[in-house]
């Protein structure tokens, strides 16, 4: 099969084409003919940092976590899928799990679900990692109808899905952005856009919550922005973050009685624990999408398998609006 691999860690230009043996299908797994995959920040981190990250694969490596495609073969014990089923998931590209930058990819059947019928392969491939992350964060934070929810970074990969899911769950949603295109996207998704460059946290908390703060803050920006999340949250509020690699003074969180939820959705893949939960979330996301409550936004630029380096560079540039997708 055709694949794009890396023989060393570092820059995006290190991707090279290769002819690899089609993977054998193991018990409990399916072999997927990959139609599309998307680029996530963690894909770039693994490619750049390599073994500095405990989740990095051995070299040579096939990266790519998200995928959408068609079941080509079934491993022993797999009864929920049939050859020809269209599926999607986040099931490889780290550790010992081969990735999606290839024509075929083995996937643990617990980590996948049937592709949403109303989404294209490109759209479906954009959804798994960000969808599971947003779903887990909102659920852990106790998302409920009529809550006021703030999503930091609502035009980003995780953020724009969190905005849509929060609305699906019946919340009143607000979201921060900076550039005009980001704010326009946030508004098109049904949230109230907040320009963080023009308003302080105190100002928008006063404007939109009469100073009380937001019931739930979903922070897809993280790191130093967690300080803003703590400031924006209501007393006894909930803060979910996807980026907590930071040393931080928690005094504000303490005196407001906040609950902090750290979402690291790769845990089931890395540790082989709770993988079936991801399959269930993907099935739920598919139902929400088919009901019209969720649709990933794709960047306007299109890439093929041989364009992997350019796709990584596009995401790294910060110019992409929506998910960067690679068609295989």
Secondary structure, DSSP 8 states (H G I E B T S, - for coil): -EEEEESSSS-GGGEEEEE-------TTEEEEEEEEEEE-HHHHHHHHHGGGSTT---SSB----EEEEEEEEE-TT--S--TT-EEEEE--SBTTB--SSBSEEEEEGGGEEE--TTS-HHHHHTTHHHHHHHHHHHHHTT--TT-EEEEETTTSHHHHHHHHHHHHTT-EEEEEE-SHHHHHHHHHTT-EEEETTTS-HHHHHHHHHTTS-EEEEEESS-GGGHHHHHHHEEEEEEEEES---S----HHHHHHT-EEEE--TTHHHHH--SHHHHHHHHHHHHHHHHTTS----B-S--EEGGGHHHHHHHHHHT---SBEEEE-
